[in-house]
Amino acid sequence: MVISRLSDIKDILGGLIVVYDSVSPQVVAVDAAQDEQIKRGLSDLREYVLALYAQELAGKRFTAEDADLYGTEAQSRAQAITGQIAQVAALLNITLPE
Amino acid sequence: MMWVFKGSDMTRRFVLCLLAIVIFVCGSVAAEASDNPAASAEDTRQALFEAQVALMQADTTTAQQALESAQTAYNAGLKTTFETNAAGAAKCIETLWAQAKEAVNADSAPAFAAGRSQLWTALLDGSTQIVLTATHTGDNATASLWLPLREFRTSTRFTRPGADATLAVKALGSGTVEGSEALLVVEADLLDTYQGQLIAALGDVNEAHLNNFLLRQAEEAGLAAGYFEILAPAYTTQRGKAETTALRAQFTALIDTAVTNDAQAFSAAYSAIDTALTGFRAAPLSQDQLARRAGQLVRFSSLIPVDYARGIRNGVVTSDIEIQEALTFHAGAAAAFADLENVLMERDPVATARIEVLLDQALTQIRDVEDPNALQATIDEVSSLFNKVIPAEWLTSSSGGDIDVILAAFFR
C-alpha cells in the first residue's frame, strides 16, 4: 500500500520543495540553521522516495515487512520536518490551532 | 476544523501541505563543538538506516561501510561535545558502536535494528542533557544550537507538535526570562515529547509482535528502551533507584526477546514494563494541557468507529485506508489516555482501569475485524466513563472550547 503511492508522494514532495523555497527567506530571518535543516530534510526525503520508486519501476517486489520498514523511515523523516516547521511557525507567530 | 493563521498565504499553504504528507504516509559547550549538531545526528541516523537496509539484503560489506560512515559522522560532529557535556550518553554510545559492529559481523539484522534505535535515542539523550544544562545556566547560544537535535510528538490531522521549548530558549536569549524559568518549560516540553514517543514505541512494538515483523519489533524495542533512558532520571526521582534498575532490566529483556523472537518472554517483559510505567508522568501536565489531552482523547475515540465502519462490509475489509485511519485514531486516543491516566486514577481508579481495558478491547476488535456495532458499543462505553471521570473544568478550559460540542456529538 505504501509502495503503490510512491509516485504521488514524490510529486507532492516536489511541490513542497518549490513552495518552501518561497517561504525560506522568512524562515532564515528567524532561524537560519532550522531553515537549512528543513531544506535538507525535504530534499533527503524526496531522494529517499525517488530511490524506492526507481526500485519499484525496476520490478522489485517489496514484502509486507519491507514496506513497513521503508514506510516507517519515511514517516519518521516527515514527522521530523513537521516538527521543525512547527517550530519556525511559532517563531514567525503563525498559530496552528487544533 | 477551524484554522487561524497570522502568517503569509504561502507559509500557510506550505504548512498545510506538509501536515497532509505526514498524515499520509553542565555548562558551556566546548568551542570546537559541531556548528550543526542536528545535521551531524541526521547524517549518523541515515547511515545507520543504510546499514540496516544492506543487512536486510544480506550485503554485509555495504552494511559495514555504512556503519563506518555513521560512526565517522558521529565522531566528527558530536563525540567531543558529548564526552565533555553528556558523558553518560557518550559512554553508552561507544558500547553501542561495538555492539552494532558485532551485529553486522554476525549478519543479524534484528540485533542491528535494536542497536540502531538505541544509538539514535542515545543521541537524543545526549542532546537533551546538553540543552537542559545550558538552559539552566542561561547559556542561550548552546541551548539554541542543540535544541534542534530532538524529536517531536507524532503529528496527526488534529494535533501539531508544540514549540514551548523553542519559544522559551528564544525568550532566554532576549532576556525576558531567567534560566531557571526557561528550564521548567524546556524540560516539560522535552520530557513530555519523549514520554509520548515511549508510549508510541511500546504500542508499535506490540503491533509488530502481533504482525510477526521481527525487524520492526527489534527496532521499536530499542527505541522504547532508549526513550526510557531519557526519562530515567525523572523515574528515579519519583519511584527510586531500585525501581529504575528493575525497569531497565525489563527493557533489556524486551530487546533481547524481541531480537530472538521469544514470544513468551517478550510478553512477560512487555507486561512488566506496562505495569511499571502505569501512573508515571515524567513532567506533570498543566491544567490547560490536561484539558487539551482530554479533548484529544474525545476526538480520537469518536473517530475510531466512524472510519472503521467505512472500511468494513459484511465482515470483510473493503478499504485498508479507512482501517489504517481507525488504527491511527486509536493510537492517538491511547496516547492521550496515557497522558491523563495518573490524574484520572486519583479521581476514579475503577473507571480509569475500565477505560484502559476498553481501549485495548477496541484495538482487538479492529484487528479481529469485528462487527462495527460492537466497536461502537465499546467506544460508547469509553465516552460514557470518560465523561463521568474527568473534572468539569476540563470541559470549559479545553482549547477552542469545543469539547462540549464534541461530547454532544459523541452521544448523538
Interface residues (C-beta under 8 A of the other chain):
Chain A: M1 V2 R5 I9 I12 L13 G15 L16 V19 Y20 S22 V23 Q26 A33 Q34 E36 Q37 R40 G41 D44 A64 E65 D66 D68 L69 G71 T72 E73 A74 Q75 A78 Q79 A80 I81 T82 G83 Q84 I85 A86 Q87 A89 A90 L91 L92 N93 I94 T95 L96 P97 E98
Chain B: M2 W3 V4 F5 K6 G7 S8 M10 T11 R12 R13 F14 V15 C17 L18 L19 A20 I21 V22 F24 V25 N36 A38 A39 E42 Q46 F49 Q52 V53 M56 L145 P148 R150 E151 F152 T154 S155 F158 T159 R160 P161 G162 A163 T166 L167 K170 A208 N211 F213 L214 L215 R216 E219 R292 G295 Q296 D320 I321 Q324 S399 G400
